[in-house]
């Protein structure tokens, strides 16, 4: 029986390496250690602790100084009060019954009446003067004078009252308007309204005067319009037209 020896050139894929043969070890790959770029050194960290970064100051836009608006408001109010006081109507003085009972200022009629307001108790006088004998179609003039007889103040801030004539008319017995105020003037003793008219038919006429005036209350600073006083029809002495 023939024995077969193994062939010397057969593939030796599963051959066991010899004991003396060294197997190469796998090369170790060193992985880099990531270092933060923003990491501060010990010295920089120390300086950061003892000298922290100062915050930047934000400059605010320059505006108006404080209280400037309030100062401007006070100045404007003072100017208004001064002007208001300077342009206030002239206070009408109390003149008693001198003009109410005067035959010059009140030859056709005279009236007086008290009026009470929150500021004062005032007695007003109305005096009507003019001719009592005229020719037909002749233009003649009646004068209506408003005066202050007396006044009692009822308020600490009250200085006195002033008036402005707003209307004054002459009417006949039937209430028909014959003429209205054509002119008004300011006198130291009162306010005077002028009314021009004419009557075409002869006869004796009982005319009446009616009107309105605005009352102002003058205070220590400025003035206030209080109210309008409407005059009831005031009957005059007869006027003869020839």
HUUR-V7105 format. One record per residue. N is the residue number from 1. OMEGA is omega in radians with two decimals (NA if undefined). D_LAST is the distance of its C-alpha to the last C-alpha in Angstrom with 1 decimal. Layout:
BEGIN
N/OMEGA/D_LAST
N/OMEGA/D_LAST
END
This chain:
BEGIN
1/-3.09/196.0
2/3.07/194.1
3/3.14/191.4
4/3.08/188.3
5/3.12/186.7
6/-3.09/183.0
7/-3.12/182.0
8/-3.11/180.9
9/3.11/178.1
10/-3.12/176.3
11/-3.08/172.5
12/-3.09/172.0
13/-3.08/168.3
14/-3.10/169.0
15/3.14/171.3
16/-3.12/170.9
17/3.13/170.4
18/-3.09/173.1
19/-3.06/172.8
20/-3.10/172.7
21/-3.10/169.9
22/3.08/166.5
23/-3.13/163.5
24/3.14/160.5
25/3.12/157.7
26/-3.13/154.2
27/-3.14/152.3
28/-3.14/149.5
29/3.14/146.0
30/3.11/143.9
31/-3.13/140.3
32/3.10/137.8
33/-3.10/135.8
34/3.12/132.1
35/-3.13/130.3
36/-3.13/126.4
37/-3.07/125.1
38/-3.13/122.4
39/-3.10/124.9
40/3.06/124.6
41/-3.13/127.6
42/-3.14/128.3
43/3.14/127.0
44/3.09/123.8
45/3.14/123.3
46/3.12/123.8
47/3.12/121.3
48/-3.14/118.8
49/-3.07/119.2
50/3.13/118.8
51/-3.13/116.2
52/-3.13/114.0
53/-3.12/111.7
54/3.12/108.3
55/3.14/105.4
56/3.11/103.2
57/3.11/99.7
58/-3.13/96.9
59/3.10/94.2
60/3.11/90.8
61/-3.13/88.1
62/3.10/86.0
63/3.12/82.6
64/3.10/79.8
65/3.12/80.8
66/3.08/80.4
67/3.13/77.0
68/3.12/75.3
69/3.13/72.9
70/3.14/72.0
71/3.13/71.5
72/3.14/69.2
73/-3.14/67.2
74/3.14/66.8
75/3.14/65.7
76/3.14/63.1
77/3.13/61.7
78/3.12/61.5
79/3.13/59.7
80/-3.13/57.2
81/3.13/56.6
82/3.12/56.1
83/3.14/53.7
84/3.14/51.9
85/-3.10/51.5
86/-3.09/50.4
87/-3.13/47.6
88/3.14/46.4
89/-3.13/42.7
90/-3.13/42.2
91/3.13/42.5
92/-3.11/39.3
93/3.04/40.2
94/-3.05/39.5
95/3.13/37.1
96/-3.07/36.6
97/-3.07/33.4
98/-3.06/32.4
99/3.12/29.4
100/-3.10/28.5
101/-3.10/28.1
102/3.08/26.6
103/3.12/23.2
104/-3.07/22.9
105/-3.05/23.7
106/-3.13/22.6
107/3.12/19.6
108/3.14/17.9
109/3.01/21.2
110/-3.10/25.0
111/3.05/27.8
112/-3.13/31.5
113/3.11/34.4
114/3.08/38.0
115/-3.10/39.7
116/3.06/43.5
117/3.14/45.5
118/-3.07/49.2
119/-3.03/48.7
120/2.99/46.5
121/-3.02/44.2
122/3.04/40.8
123/-3.10/37.7
124/3.08/34.5
125/3.11/31.2
126/3.14/27.7
127/-3.13/25.0
128/-3.13/21.3
129/-3.14/19.2
130/-3.14/15.9
131/3.10/12.6
132/3.12/10.9
133/-3.08/7.5
134/3.10/6.3
135/3.10/4.8
136/-3.13/5.7
137/3.10/9.5
138/3.11/9.8
139/3.11/12.8
140/-3.01/13.1
141/2.98/16.3
142/3.11/17.5
143/-3.14/21.1
144/-3.10/23.6
145/3.09/26.8
146/3.14/30.0
147/3.07/32.6
148/-3.12/36.0
149/3.14/36.5
150/3.14/40.2
151/3.11/42.9
152/-3.14/46.5
153/3.14/48.8
154/-3.11/51.2
155/-3.10/53.3
156/-3.07/55.8
157/-3.07/54.6
158/3.09/51.0
159/-3.12/49.3
160/-3.14/45.6
161/3.05/42.7
162/-3.12/40.4
163/3.00/37.4
164/3.11/35.7
165/-3.13/32.2
166/3.10/32.6
167/3.07/29.1
168/-3.07/25.6
169/3.05/22.8
170/3.13/19.4
171/3.10/19.3
172/-3.08/17.1
173/-3.13/18.5
174/3.14/20.8
175/3.12/22.3
176/-3.13/21.0
177/3.12/21.1
178/-3.14/17.9
179/-3.14/19.5
180/-3.10/22.8
181/3.13/24.3
182/-3.13/24.4
183/3.05/26.5
184/-3.09/28.6
185/-3.10/30.6
186/3.11/33.5
187/-3.10/33.5
188/-3.08/36.4
189/-3.12/34.5
190/3.11/32.9
191/-3.05/31.3
192/3.07/27.7
193/3.13/25.7
194/-3.13/22.7
195/3.12/20.1
196/3.14/17.7
197/3.07/15.0
198/3.13/11.8
199/-3.01/9.7
200/-3.08/9.4
201/3.09/8.0
202/3.12/4.8
203/3.10/6.5
204/-3.03/8.5
205/3.03/11.0
206/-3.11/14.4
207/3.12/15.8
208/3.10/19.4
209/3.05/21.6
210/-3.11/25.1
211/-3.09/27.7
212/3.01/31.4
213/-3.10/33.6
214/-3.12/37.4
215/3.05/39.6
216/3.04/42.8
217/3.10/45.7
218/3.11/47.5
219/3.10/51.2
220/3.01/53.9
221/3.10/54.6
222/-3.13/51.8
223/-3.14/48.7
224/3.00/47.8
225/-3.03/44.6
226/-3.07/44.4
227/3.06/41.6
228/3.11/38.0
229/3.12/35.6
230/3.13/32.8
231/3.02/29.8
232/3.11/28.7
233/-3.10/25.0
234/-3.06/23.6
235/-3.13/20.7
236/3.02/17.9
237/-3.09/16.1
238/3.06/12.7
239/-3.09/9.8
240/3.13/6.4
241/-3.08/3.9
242/NA/0.0
END
